[in-house]
Amino acid sequence: MRRLLLGLAASLWAMSAQAQEIALTFDDLPAHAALPPGETRVGVTARLIAALADAGAPAMGFINGVQTEREPDSAAALDLWRAAGQPLANHTWSHMRLDDHSVAEFEADVARNEPMLKRRMGQEDWRWLRYPYLAEGKTPAQHAEARAMLARRGYRVAGVTLDFGDWAYNDPYARCAAKGDAAAIAELEARYIAGAAASLAYARALSKAALEREIPLVLLLHAGAFDARMMPRLLAFYRSEGVRFVTLETATRDAFYAPDVKPSGDAPTTLENAARAKGVAVPVQGWSVTGLDGVCR
């Protein structure tokens, strides 16, 4: 009996110890969306870094080098990110949508970003690629050609398995802040956290249904002013749900991400695609960004 009880206790402890792992990734450094009055790109980045440090959370930042030409002062935000020990990787130079270009054009845009990454990352690994708009090609052939190109250049693909449309909140926030509309901002805050909660529940349920287990999730975020405002609350929410923050490297060691770690011509690595391949119905998302573009107009 004693052995049985000890075994049961060990099993329960192991179950409780298996926290949901999430890798945080931020697109569009050093400049995403509009800024509210009085804010700067460096200030936004500093607030993101502070929230990450308080939560003990590593994060990968994906850069569009063109922003340092459009907003020269924003280059300092990349230096600040690196000074905090957080890594940078490639989001293409101009945020190029692959579906609208040839693979040769896309490769040139990827390559144009590389000197900036080499200067800031030194000997550390920066060869991760996040597709702008998560667009991986308008045809299976283009998708496979792009993946082969990335493999040839030594890249891994940073797929996304957790996303609640955070990008859509940054421009409305800037407008509401300019108008001093505190009530509208409070509504944005509530909707943002509700979206994060709904998307986490969706991803965990879909992972169990499609894969019969929970995989580490890769969360898509953006380096915007509203994200910076909300980051302490967002990370606190995830921690309250038993989440453990891990690096992108750690999360993608899971076998689910194998087609990304060694880029192949397989369909994009998403939970939805995994569900379809298994014949599992993909549920309706419990969150939406519809109507945000009309807030504070």
FENCORHU-V593487 format. One record per residue. N is the residue number from 1. PSI is psi in whole degrees, -180 to 180 (999 if undefined). Layout:
N;PSI  N;PSI
//
This chain:
1;-45  2;-42  3;-39  4;-43  5;-40  6;-39  7;-41  8;-42  9;-40  10;-39  11;-43  12;-39  13;-42  14;-40  15;-43  16;-26  17;-14  18;76  19;149  20;126  21;138  22;132  23;126  24;131  25;140  26;120  27;161  28;24  29;145  30;8  31;110  32;127  33;-176  34;157  35;139  36;161  37;134  38;-6  39;156  40;163  41;-40  42;-41  43;-42  44;-47  45;-40  46;-39  47;-38  48;-46  49;-42  50;-43  51;-41  52;-42  53;-43  54;-33  55;-3  56;38  57;122  58;156  59;144  60;131  61;130  62;127  63;149  64;104  65;-26  66;-27  67;-26  68;-16  69;-40  70;-38  71;83  72;-34  73;-19  74;-18  75;-31  76;-25  77;-35  78;-39  79;-38  80;-43  81;-45  82;-37  83;-27  84;-1  85;9  86;140  87;161  88;154  89;-174  90;128  91;21  92;156  93;-48  94;15  95;47  96;130  97;113  98;-40  99;-22  100;6  101;168  102;162  103;-34  104;-43  105;-40  106;-43  107;-41  108;-37  109;-38  110;-48  111;-34  112;-26  113;-19  114;-40  115;-39  116;-39  117;-43  118;-42  119;-40  120;-26  121;-17  122;-124  123;-4  124;156  125;122  126;6  127;65  128;141  129;126  130;120  131;126  132;139  133;9  134;28  135;115  136;20  137;142  138;-13  139;158  140;-36  141;-43  142;-40  143;-48  144;-39  145;-42  146;-41  147;-40  148;-39  149;-45  150;-40  151;-41  152;-34  153;2  154;18  155;153  156;153  157;131  158;91  159;178  160;127  161;3  162;124  163;128  164;20  165;35  166;-31  167;-31  168;-9  169;-19  170;-44  171;-45  172;-39  173;-44  174;-41  175;-44  176;-38  177;-39  178;-32  179;-10  180;30  181;85  182;-35  183;-42  184;-39  185;-41  186;-37  187;-40  188;-41  189;-46  190;-42  191;-36  192;-50  193;-38  194;-40  195;-41  196;-42  197;-45  198;-40  199;-36  200;-45  201;-41  202;-49  203;-40  204;-41  205;-41  206;-36  207;-45  208;-41  209;-41  210;-33  211;-8  212;28  213;165  214;125  215;160  216;141  217;144  218;114  219;130  220;121  221;175  222;152  223;63  224;167  225;-38  226;-36  227;-42  228;-41  229;-41  230;-11  231;-43  232;-42  233;-38  234;-48  235;-35  236;-39  237;-50  238;-41  239;-35  240;-21  241;10  242;19  243;142  244;127  245;131  246;168  247;161  248;-38  249;-46  250;-47  251;-41  252;6  253;-18  254;141  255;-25  256;-34  257;9  258;-41  259;-14  260;-40  261;-38  262;88  263;125  264;175  265;9  266;165  267;152  268;141  269;91  270;156  271;-34  272;-43  273;-38  274;-40  275;-46  276;-39  277;-28  278;-3  279;22  280;134  281;135  282;120  283;162  284;136  285;142  286;19  287;163  288;152  289;10  290;134  291;-14  292;-31  293;-13  294;-3  295;131  296;32  297;999
//
